[in-house]
Amino acid sequence: MLLDILINTSFHWSQLLQPQFYIEHGGLWLILFVIFAETGLFVGFFLPGDSLLFVAGIYSANIANEIFPTGNEYLDLLVLLVLIAAAGIAGNAVGYWFGKRVGPSMYGWKENILFKQRYLKEAHDFYEKHGGGAIVIARFIPIVRTFAPIVAGIVRMDRKKFVFFNMVGSVAWVFSMLFAGHFLQKWIFAEYGFDLKQHLEVIVLGIVLVTSGPVMIRLLLGKKKNPAD
């Protein structure tokens, strides 16, 4: 699906960071693929999960009508919530399975710039301390949500616990982003006559700054505190 779009349209790589690209060229099915890939595949870390869900909320009626026309905004949102959350749950499950399969061999890997054995120990201690909360919180942090289920599999997090918090995290993430986009658009348009659909670039930039800012700041501070690493 995505390959056909890239071949048959006037495409630039920067469009992969624009949520409207996926909505315009693939609709619901491409959204489901992106959420699955971002939460379960190594190559999906750059995909615009947060902003895509927010924009999907703005266009919820159009997207839901592709498969199940309801004529009711709440049913439209419910349909999208169930399908997209399921894609996120499946993505994390694949990441967990991959981590669990490849995990034992990683303890024999040689250390290099990108990989150190202490990362595995720290990840194990992190999951031991925070448990399921780590899986839920990771959903709201770009890049981290891609690798969190893989690390959970590597450190052998209890499968039942992972499944439960995987579901809770996916539903909470999709619900918050989807409903925020829908009702914020509705409220702002009703109160101020300002249509977010006409200013998606600004909205997306704002979401990226809010969700990625804390991560980037922490990474930069971490490098300053640990120059030897």
N, C-alpha and C positions, 0 to 999 in steps of 0.2 A: 504493500500500500504506500508506504512512505517513499520507497524507491521509485515507484511510478510517478509520484508527485514531483520528485526532484528532477526526473527525466523530462516530464511533459510540461513543466512550467518554467517561466523565466525565473530562475532561482539564484539566490545569493546566500552564502552560508550564514550571514548575520540574521537571516529570517528564522533560523532554528531557535533563536533566543526571543522571538516575538510570538506571544500566545495567539494573536489573531491569525497568524499564518496557519496554525493547526486547525483552528476553528473554521476558517474559510476554505481550506483545501481538504480536510478530512472529517471535520465534524466530530461527532461523539466517538466513532471508532478510533480515530487518531488520538483523541484525548485519552481514551482507555489505554492505548499502546504506550503513550508517553508516560503516564502515571505508573504503568507496570515497569517500564524500562528504567525510569528514574529511581524507583524504590527497590529494584531487584537486579539490575545489570550494571557492571562496572562502567560501561560506556554511556550510561544515562545520567551521570552526575551533572552534566552541563545543561540539561533540559529544564525549562521554566515551569517547574511544578506549581509553586505558590501562585505566581501571576497567571498561569493558565487556568487554575481553578477559580481564581477571582474573576477573571474575564468570562469564564464559562458561566459563572453565576449571573453576570450581566446579560448574557445571551441565553439564559437557561430555557426560555420558551422555544426559541428557534432550534436549539440543540435537541431538546426532548422530543419535539415534534418530528424529528427525523425517524424515530422508531415507534413512538407511542404518544400520539396527540391526546392531550387530556383537556385542554382549555382551562385548566386550573393551575395557577402559579405554584401552589404548594405541592400538588401532585407532580408537577414538572420537576421541582427541586428534589422531591423524594425519589423519583425515578433515577435522576442523575446521581444522587447521593448513594443509592444502593449499588448501582453499576460501577461508579468510579471508585467507591470504597472497596468493592470486591477486587478491582484491578490492583489497587494498592496493597491489599492483603495478599493477593497472589504473588505480586512482585517481591514483597518481603519474604514470603515463604520460599521462593526460589533462591533468594540471597542467603537465607539461613541454611538451606540444603547445600548450596555450593560451599559455604563456609565450613559446614560440618564435614563435608567430604574431603576438602583440601586442607583443613585445619591441621591434622596430625603431621602432614608432610612439612608444614610451614615451620615446625619446631626444629627441623633439620636444615632449613635454609641458611645460607651464609648471609651475614650482615652486610649491608651496603648503605648508601646515602638515603635510600627510600625505605629500607626495612631494617629494623633492629629487634632483637628478641625481646627487649624490654617492653616494646609496644604490645606484644601479646600478653605479657604479665600485667601491664597497666590496664589493658582492656578487660582482662579477667577480673581484676580487682574492682574496676568500675562497675561491671555488671553484678558482681557479688554485693557491692555496696548499695547500688541504686535499683537493682532488679528490673522489674517490668517498667518502672518509670523511665529508664534509659531508652527503651524502645518507643514509648509514647512521646517523650520530649524530642527525640531525634527526628520525628516526623516534621517538626516545625523548623528544622535547621537545614538549609540547603547544603548539598554535598554530604553532610553527616548522615542524612537519611538514606543515602545510597549505600553507604558502607556499614551502617549500624547493624542491619540484619546479618551481613556477612561475618562481621566480628562476633556477633552473638552465636553464630554457628561454630566459629573457630574455637571460642572459649567454652563450647558445649553448654550453653544456657539450657535449662530444663525446657523440653519441647512444649509441654502443656502450658507452662507459664508464658513462653514466647508466643504461642498461638493466641492466648487470651489477650495479652497486651498488644499484640500485632493488630488484632481486630479493633480494640479500643482506640489505639493510636490512629489507625487509618480512618475510622469513622469520625473521630474528633477533628482530625486535620481537614478532611474533605468537607465536613459540615461547616466548620468555622470559615473556611475560605469561600466556599460556594455561596453560603447564605450571606456572608458579608458583602460579596460582590453584588448579589441580587438586590438586597434591601438598601444598601448604601446608594446604589444607582437610583432606586425608586424614590428614596427619601430626598436626595439632593435634587433630583429633577422636579419633584413636587414642590419643594420649598424654594428653590432658586432658579428653576428652569435650566439647570446646567446638565447637559447630557454627557455622561462619562464616555459614551461610545465614540464621541468626537475627540476625545483626549486620552486615548488608551496609552500612548507613549509615555505621558507624564505619570499615569497611574502605575504602569509597569515599573518605571524607574523608581517610584516611591516605594513600591513593594520590595523591590530588590534591595534598596538601601536599608529598609527596616529589617528585613529578614537576614541579609548577608552582612550588614554592618557590624553587629556584635561579634560575629565569627572572625571577620577580618581584623578587627581591633585586638581580639584575643590572640590571634596568630602573630600579629606584629609585636605585641607586648611580650609574648612568649619568646620570640626570637631575641629581643633585647635582653631578657632575663637570662637566656641560655645561649650566649654567643658561641660557646664551645660546641654545641650540637649542630 
